[in-house]
């Protein structure tokens, strides 16, 4: 039976034809594309050896190769320019983001300095309170309602120095930090009256604060410290949705108390300067508690 040509045969024939043409022109197909000027020179040399139609086809092919090569060069140039633009845009975005963060940090620092200056001036004019172990606050500054509220509103770098560096009471400082991060990790009540945190919430907040998963004992001790320094501001509760569900322990705060932890009321008053020893050893802290009506 006669054998029908296959796709492989066609490919072989095309390869042979290409190779024959390359041999006639003195071109090595394994090398990079030759310069079109060289091809034109070769065609001129073959002018007497090939027929005019073949010569015309060869000249057309050379012209086409030249156009394609020019187009490839243009595309490569466009690609390089696009890459440069993209790289510059990414770099500018990163720079702008860093500048924005720096400006926000600078603005917060400036706000603290201004607030500190005003507080110091008011403190100089304030009269001494009649309560023992308490300090009179400047006019307009609300008194604290618990040790947690007091420490949360002082400059946190000083609180950290007092509890962590001087007294090695890290869990007390962690409890204050966790309480201040309630907007991120606590659950708001549906009526907006307050917030609460479960032990799972405390664990998540500690993970964010420490940068690693806290030990179970650390979670327990921070929970206990929150109850201890929270006073009447933090209420320990249990919740059970159904009879079959295990009771869940909660630490609850009303919304006014929670928002009060973020006010920075005592920054600049230096209330920790003369009381850090009492605070870290469990003695009386300079907490000014409003008297009950």
Secondary structure, 3 states (H helix, E strand, C coil): CCCCCCHHHHHHHHHHHHHHHHHHHCCCCCCCCCCHHHHHHHHHHCCCCCCHHHHHHHHHHHHHHHHHHHHHHHHHHHHHHHHHHHHHHHHHHHHHHHHHHHHHHHHHHHHHHHHHHHHHHHHHHCCCCCCCCCCCCCCCCCCCCCHHHHHHCCCHHHHHHHHHHHCCCHHHHHHHHHHHCHHHHCEECCCCCEEEEEHHHHHHHHHHHHCCCCCHHHHHHHHHHHHHHHHHHCEEEEECCCCCCCCEEEEEEEHHHHHHCCCCCCCCCCCCCCCHHHHHCCCCCCCCCCCCC
